[in-house]
Amino acid sequence: MMRAAIYARYSTDMQRQASIDDQSEICRRYIERQGWTLVDTYADSATSGSSAFRPGFQRLRADAGARRFDVVVTEAIDRLSRNLGDIAKLFDELTFHNVQIHTTGFGLVTQMHVGVMGMMGQMQLADIREKTRRGMAGRVREGKIPSGLAYGYAVVPPPPGAKDAGERKINPAEATVVERIFRDYAAGMAPRQIAAALNAEAIPGPGGRPWGDTTIRGQVDRGTGILNNTLYIGQLTWNACSYVKNPATGKRVARVNPVEQREITAVPELRIIDDALWQQAKARQNEVRTEMGKDATGNPLNRAHRSKFLLSGLLKCGCCGAGYAVVAADRYGCSTYRSKGTCSNNISITRQSVEARVLAGLQDRLLTPELVATFITTFQQELARLQRDSGQTQARLKDQLAAVDRKLEGVLRAIEDGAWNDALKTRLNDLEAQQASLRQQLQAAASPAPVVRLHPNAAALYAAKVAELHTALDQPHIRVEAMEVLRTLIERIVLTPDETAPNGLAVELFGDLATILNLASSTGRMPGKSAALGTKKNPQEAGASEGLLSVVAGARFELTTFRL
């Protein structure tokens, strides 16, 4: 019995969620006609097929590698991907795992289908993109907004029966706030101060969210932010930026377009700011950019060395959850309090102080003998469960293999009796493919579990290694490497105001126990480096150990946090 999986997708949030159900139903009926068994359904909603970085698509690929199904059924190839390279790569991956692709319209997908239909899907996507851009440019020339609603304006509903939209009108209440922002900025107030004042008066920002300094200042080159929106001076500007998708990450990257590629249309009825106030704000922007572009000695910042601190990106505010960032020379503070003023945590701490407390906690308190003992017990229970599951999987695979063997014997007997046709040939090939796949899965399931040994004195070994790492931070030639090793031991550090704690801040350290125990068991030494920067002697065994340790630490063991 072939195991089948369904993949469904629709592209934009303008389409119906029911599209997923409709596609799945068509695929389910196809599976029933083939006599297969449906084992799972994978779906991505409101997601473009131009990128492979889709949760459902990635889960499909992972489960195909785990041999959870034998065939993928989808409505059309472009549901899987509209990128020729991605669909060709998926086809190769699934072929390697003995997994077929079927579409409800064409049936079995071959290499020819992938080449022809994949190319058509990609060309159709490019055609849609160009027609969309052409339509948006035409709307701009008519003085209509082709994008979202800017702060300070309201949507003008189209007349009854008309489909055309995109007209705006001034929102008087919000327009007053826009004028205030420009006046305050031109008078010398910083965007951070303006945002804090608006939040203190409970004036909602764009979309009803709190104000932030970036909402106000934006980016001059891209025309984003309140201070850079030319619509406020009655000028509609479109195509200031192009967005190109990075094929390595699937994320869009903004690129500023030359002025000659932009569409600019006068819309005087939407003016909120007069030319004099606009020019005052622009003049101050230029002054600030010149000032901020240099360091304390007057050198351009792009030539100045910017230090990478040990705890950068790991510190979190215990009140609002935002990051603790550098707010002054060698001092960390809550970024939300600083940029929006909506967090009550106004306590900052020196970099040296928090680093010293964290390093002490890593060395003395994060890995105690009691914690190691609890982990070992949990680890043994998890290992026993995995072994039980492996036994059940082997029994199921053996039953399936025995059933396939019996069917093969029946086909061979029919051939020996003189029966031979295309249907028997196809059936024989399918059964032989199933037999080979089941034997491979059975062999993989029967492989002995890797031996994982946890050192009985892991706590002491760990403390010694962290001490060596602490020392390595003072050695310039290995400082960066030592910092990276230490950072892998820390998941996050939460700082919460507490009058009884040192510096008025309670510091809670969250660590990855699996990584910590692997560091404790590491005995190798890098040439010319500290022993604390070691690697395991056998990388293959090390990888298996880390995988099992992570199963326990991540899925079945909640690491105790420590207050420093």
N, C-alpha and C positions, 0 to 999 in steps of 0.2 A: 504494500500500500504506500503510494507516494505521499509524502508530507508536504503540504503547500502552505505558503505564506502570501498574504495580500499586501501590496503597497499602494497607497492612495495619497494624492496631494492636490491642493488647489493653490493658486498663486497669490491672490491679494485679498485684503480684508473687505473688498467690495463684493466678493463672491460669497455664496451661501455656505455655511458650515455643513448643510445637508449634502453638499457636493461630495464630501468624504463618504457619507453613508450611501449615496447613489453609486459611486465608484465601487465601494466594497460589495454592494449587493450584486452588481454585474459580475464581479470577479468570483463571488461565492457561488453563483449559478454555474459559471464556467467550471469551477472546481468540482461541483457536484456531477456535471456531465462527464467529466473525465474519470470519476470514481476515486478521487483523491481525498485525503483528510486535511481539513484546515486546522493548522496549529497556532497561527498567530496573525495579527493584522498590524501593520505599521503605517503611520500616517503623519503628514506634516501639513498644518493648516496655515493659510496666508503666508506661504513661503515660496520664494522664487526658485524655479528649477535651474537657474543659472549657476548656483553654488552648491557644492557637495556638503557644506557645513550645515546640515539639517539634522535635528535630533533623531527623527524617525528613520531617516536614510542611513545615518551612522549606526544606529542600533541594528538595522537590517544587515548591514555589512558585517558587524561584529557577530551576530547570531548565525550568519552564513558560515563564517569561519569556525564557529562552534558546532556546525553540522546539525542545526536545529530543524532544518527543513531541506527538501530536495528540489523544490521548484518555487519560483517567485512569480506570482500572477499580478498583472497590473492592467489598467485600461488601455494604456498606450505607452510607448517608449518614452515620450516626452514627460510623462508623469514621474519617471525615475530621474530624468535629467534633461535639460535643454542645452547642455554643454557636451559637445562631441567627445572631448577628451575624457570627461567624467564618466560618460556612459560606456565608452570603450574600456576604461579602466575597470569599471564595475563588471562588465561582461567577462573580462579576463579573470578577475578575482573569483566570480561565481563559477566559471568553467573550471578553475583550479580546484575548487571545493566540490566539484561534481553537482553543482546546482544549476538548473535550467531557468531561463526566463520565458514566460508565456504572456502574450497580450490577448485580451478577449477578442480582438479583431483579426489578428494574424496567426495566432497560435504560437508555436515554438519560434523563438527569436534566434536567428543565426547571425554569423559575423556580417553577412551581407545586409541584413536588416539594420544592424547597429550602425554600419557605415552610412547607408543611404538615409535612414530615418533620423539618425542622430544629427547628420548634417542639415537635414530639412528643419529639425527642431531648433537648431542654433541659428539658422538663417531667419526663421520666423521670428525668433526673439529679437534679433537685430532689427528686423523690419518694423516690429511693434515699437521698439525703442525710438527709431527715427521718426515714425509717424506721430508718436506721442510728443516728441520734442517739437516737431513742426506745428502741431496743434496748439501747444502751449505758447510758442512764439507768436502765433497768430492772435491768441487771446490777449497777450501783452500789448500788441500793436493796437488792439481795440480798447486798451485802457482797463482791461479786466484782470483780476488777480488769478494766476494759475496755480497758486500754492495755498498754504494755510492762512489762518487768520492772525494778523499782526496785532500786538497790543495797541490799544487806542482806537480800534475800529470795530464795527459790527457788520454782519453779513446782511446784504439786501436780498430778500427772497425774490426769486424770479416771478414774473407775472403768471397767473394761472394758465396752465397748458404749455408754458414755455419750458424748454429744457436747458436753455443757456443760463449759466450762473456766473459767479465770479465778481459781482459788483460789491462794493463796500461803501460804508458811510461812517462818519466820525462818531465815536462813542464819547460824548461830552465828559463823563466822569473820568474815564481813562485818559482822555486827551489832556485833562488838567494835570494828571500825574506825570505824563510825558513832558509837559512844559516845565513842571517843577524839577524833574530830573535834569533837564538841560540847563536850567538856571542854576541849580545847586552845583552842578559839575563845572560850569563856566565860572562860578564864583570861587572855586577852589576846593570843594568837597570831593573826597575820593569816592569811587564807586562802592567801596566797602561801607563807608559811612552812610552813603545815601541808602543803601539796601537795609542797613541796620535801622535807620530812622523810619523807613516805610514799614518794616516789619513790626517795629515798636508801636506804630499807630494802627496796626492790624489792617493795613491796606493790601489786599490780595494782589499778587503778581500775575504774570501771564499764565493762563490755565488755572488760576486760583491757587497756584503754588506760592511759597514764600519767596521773597526777593533774594537774589544772590548777586555778588559783585560781577560775576561773569555774565549774568543776564543783562546787566547795564552796559558794561564795557565791551563785551563781545570780542570780535576780531575785525580789525579795520580792513584788512585785505579782502576778507570774505564778505564784508558788509553785514555781519551778524551783530546782534546786541542792539539795545535801544539807541545808543549814541551813534550808530552807523547805518540806521535804516533810512534810506533816502525817501521813502514814502512820506515821512514826516515833513518834507519840504516840497511835496507834490510831485515827486519824480519816481515812477515805477521802474525799478531795475531788476532784470531777470537774466539768468545765466552768468552770474558773477563767478560761480564755481562749477566745476564738473566733478562728478563722483565716479571713480574707477574702482572696481572690485579687485582686491589683491588676491590672485589665485592661490597663494600659499596659505592665507588665513581666512579667506571668505569675507573679510571686512572691507567696507567702502573707505576709500582714501580721497579726501578733498583736494582738488587742484584748482588754484585761482586762474581764471581765464583772462586773456588780454582784454582791454577795454573795447577793442573793435569787434569782439565776439559777443558782446553783451547787447541785450535788447533794452532800450531806454525809451520810455514814453512819459510825456507830461500828463499829470492828473491833478490839476490845480485845486479841484474840489476836495481833495483829501489832505491838503496842507494843514499842518498843526503848528510847526515851528517856522518863524520868519528867518530870512537869510542872515540877518545880523547875529541872532542867537546861535544859529547853526555854525557860522564861521567862528564865533568865540569858542564854541565847544571843540571844533576841529583844531583851532590854534592851541588850545590846552592839551589836546591829545598828542599833537606833535611835540610839545615841550616835554610831556611825561615820557613819551617813547624815547626821546633823546637822552633824558636823565636816567631812565631805567636800563638803557642799553649799555651802561658802563658800570664797572665795579667801583669800590671805594677809592682806588688809585687813579681812576679815570680811564682805565683800559676797557676796550669793548668786551662785553660779557662773553661773546662767542669765542674769545681768545683766552678767557680766564678759566682756570681749573675749578670745576665744581666737585666737591667731595661727595662720595657715596657713603652714607653713614650706616652703621651696623643694623639699626632697627628701622630704617626707612621703609614705610609701607606696612609695617607690622603693628604699629601702635593704633589703638582704637579708643574712642571716647566711651566711657561707661554710661553716659547720660543719653546720648543721641545715636551712638553707633558710628559716627563719622570718623574719619582718620584724624590722628594727631599728626600735625605737620609742623615744619620749622616755621616759627612766627617771628623770630628775632635771632640775633647771633647766638647760636648754640642753645636755643630754647625751643621746646615743642609745646604746642597748644592746640586746642580743638579747632579744626578748620571751619566747622559750622558756626561756632561762636564768633570766629574772626570774620568770616565772609558774609554771614546772614544775620548774626545776632539773635538767632532763635533758640540757641542752646544756653543753658544756665551755667555750664562748666567754663569758668573763666580762669582756671588755675593752669599755669604753665609749669614746665619742669625742665631743668637743664639736660642737655644730651648726656653729659658725663654721669649725672646722677642716675638717670633711668637705665643707662647701659650697665653701670656698676651693680645696681639691684638685680637686673635680669641675669647678668653673668653669675652673680652669687647664687641666685635661685636655681639656675641650670646646674651648677656644680654641687650644691648642698642639699636641695630639696626636691628636685623634679623626679629623681630616680632613687627611691629608698628601697631597702630590702623588702619591706612589706608590700610595696607596689609591685615589685618584680615577682614576689611569690604569688600574688593574686593573678598577675598576668600569666604566669606559667600554668596555673590551674585552669584558667579560661582557655589558654592555648591548647592544652591537652584535650579538653572537652570538645573544642572546635575541630581538632584533628580527628578525633574519634567520629564525629558527625560526618566529616568529609569522607572518611573511609567507608562508613555505612552507605552513604549516598553512592559512592563508587561501586560498591557491591551490587546495589539495586540497578544501577545503570548497566553493569555488565550482564546481569540476568535478563534485562529487557532486550538488550542488543542480541544476546544469544538466541532468544525466542524469535526475534525478527529474522535473524540470519537463517535459522532452521526453517522458517516458513518460506523464505526465498529459495533455499536449496530444494525444498519439495516442489515448488513451482517450476524450477529449472529442470528437475528430473522429469516432470510431466511434459514439458515442451520438448525435451530431448527424445522421450519415448515417442511422441507424435512424429518427430522428424524421422526416427528410425523406422516407423511404420509407413513412411512414404509421404506424409503430409508436409508440404513446404510451400509457403506463399509469403507475400510481403508482410502480412500481419504477424505471422509467426516469427519472421526475421526481426521485426521491430520489437516484438515482445521479448525475444531472446536477448537482444541488445540491452533493453531496459532492465531486465532481471540481472544480467551480468554486471551492469553498472551499479545497481542496488547492492549486489553481493560484494563488490569491491569496496563500496563506500562503508558498508556495515563492518567489514573486516578491518578497515582502517580505524573506524571508531572504536571497535572492540579492542584493537591493539593499543590504542591511546588510553582507553579506560583501564586496561590491565597493567599499564606501566606503573611500577612501584612509586609511591609517593616519596618525594625527596626527604632525606633525613635532615631534620632541623634540630640543632643542638643549641640550647640557651646556656650560656656560661653561668655556673652557680654563683659566681662572684661578680655578676654583671654590674651591680651598683657601684662597686669600688673601681672597676675598670672604666666605667663611664665617667666617674668623677675625675679620674686621672687624665682622661683624654680631653675633657672640657678644660681642665687646668692648662694642658698643653696648648689648646686652641687659644685660651685667654692670653697666654704668653706670646703665641704666634701673631696676635694682633699688633704687637709692638715691633714686629720685624717687617720692614717695608717690602722685602722681596717675596714674602708669602702672605702679606696682609689680606689681599683681595680674596685669595683662595680660602684662608681661614674664616673670613667673614661669610663666604658662601656656605661653608660647612655648618657654621653656627646657625645661620638663618634657616637651614633645612630642619633644625630641631624645634623651631618655634612656629606654631600655627598662627597665633595672634597674642597680643598683649593688651589688656584692657585697663585703662586708667580712669578711676572714679574718685571724685572729691571725697575726702575723709579727713576730718580735723585731727583724728588720732594717729594718722599714718605719717611717715616722714614726708616732708615737702607738701603736706596736705593732700596727698594723692595715694590711694590704695592701688597697688599694681598687681593684676592677676595674670599669670602666665599659663597659656595653653600650649601643650606640646604634642607632637606625634610620637606615641610610644613605640611604634614599629621602627621608625627611623632611629630613635634613641637606642633601642636594643641592638639594632644592626651596627650602630657606631660602637657600642660596647663590645661587640663580638669581633670587630675588625682588628686584624692582627698584622696586616701588610704595612709596608712603609714605602712611600714614594721617594725616589732617589733625591737626596739633598733636601728633603722636606722633614717637617715634624712628624712624629709617629701619629699624632692626632689627625693628620690628613691622609691616613692610610686607606687602602682598598683591599678587598678580600682576595685571597689567593686564587680561588676558583670562581670566576665570574658567573658560570652557569649555575653552580650550587648556590651562590649568593643570590642570584635573581630569584630562584625558586623559594629560598628562605624568606626573602623580602615579601614575596607574594603571599605566602601563608601567614606571615606576621601581620601584614596589612589586613588580611581577612579578619583576624581576631581583633586587632586594634581598632579597625574602622567599623566593623559590622556588629561585633558582639562584646566590645569592651569599651566602656566610657572612661576616658582618662580623667583622673582627679586633677583639678586645677589648684594652683598654689598662690596664695597671697604673699607678696614679697614686701 
